[in-house]
């Protein structure tokens, strides 16, 4: 016995002074099926409703790309342990730090305010404070050190509530996408997130470098959330002196992005302040 097709979802369209329900085709074994049309006679109530609906449909909120700079620059900086990712934070304009690693000793002399993130509850409270507190409005920048460690906090939380490890990783990936979007979209602030470095090999045997996150999908999608994805490299110059640089052009082995198109040159001195300044001037 053939099953009864599911009910149709009505879409109300204004046609003169009437509402009309249009059938939404859906796929069945026998092809596309259509539901019958019907009309509702006009009345003062339906006329007012039609006018209100038309007004809502026409209320398109056009914005200008010239206003985007006011929202702040959103950066991801990733690098190896000890490369100096945390030491970049004091170069941000008036920052507050969300620390999940407990490794802020390198910037102790900068005397920056910070919030320790050791649980999901602490993460939620920090976000609420940043969004609603008058005290938080004084800060121009928010630094999350590191997003890799935040993901571990979320994963540990999910492992306690999910007996199936695969379900825990899936829930962590969904939550991290929401967390990254929420903090990235903090209005009117520059946002810097740091991440650990992960090394992998491709089918040609080349060593590739990318931001490290628990779960392959999370790490692969991370660069797509940001205006700028910068690799922090530590190298020796011709005289053997250690040099640090933020790499904003790809050499084929490192994930990077200059989505705003304002950095141009291949490498810049290791200071996010320069990146935010250049992008606002671009």
TAPEPE-V258926 format. One record per helix or strand. SS is the DSSP state (helix for helix, strand for strand). FROM is the first residue (numbers start at 1). TO is the last residue. If there is no record, write none. Layout:
SS | FROM | TO
SS | FROM | TO
This chain:
strand | 11 | 15
strand | 18 | 22
strand | 26 | 28
strand | 31 | 33
strand | 38 | 40
helix | 44 | 58
helix | 65 | 71
strand | 74 | 79
helix | 86 | 91
strand | 95 | 99
helix | 105 | 110
strand | 114 | 116
helix | 120 | 132
helix | 136 | 138
strand | 141 | 145
helix | 147 | 161
helix | 165 | 184
strand | 190 | 201
strand | 207 | 212
helix | 216 | 225
strand | 228 | 236
strand | 242 | 247
strand | 254 | 254
strand | 257 | 258
strand | 267 | 269
helix | 272 | 281
